[in-house]
Amino acid sequence: MCLAVPGRIVEIYNLAGTRMCKIDFGGVIREACLQALPEAKVGDFTIVHAGFALNILSETEARETLDALRELGEIESELNSGVEE
């Protein structure tokens, strides 16, 4: 299963003629290709798959997704806390 997590673009640069960026995923910085998003700018939220930024999200969409992922983690934690090994 592939899970897309929003991240915020913190830097944009060119590498060998390819538009690239650094994205902050809650303190973890990763590099991604921005060729598919010529309109992207520093501060935008995006979804990355296989090293390519695929779409831009509004800050509201990004926050809602991150909140839902946190809730899923809490639910999974609660479900697993009752499991005996």
BELDA-V887948 format. One line per field, one symbol per residue. psi: psi as a letter, one per 40 degrees, with the letter a starting at -180 (. if undefined). Layout:
psi->???
This chain:
psi->ihhhhiihheihihhfehhiihhhgfehhiiihedegdeiiheiiihhhfehhdihiidddddddddddddddddddddddehi.
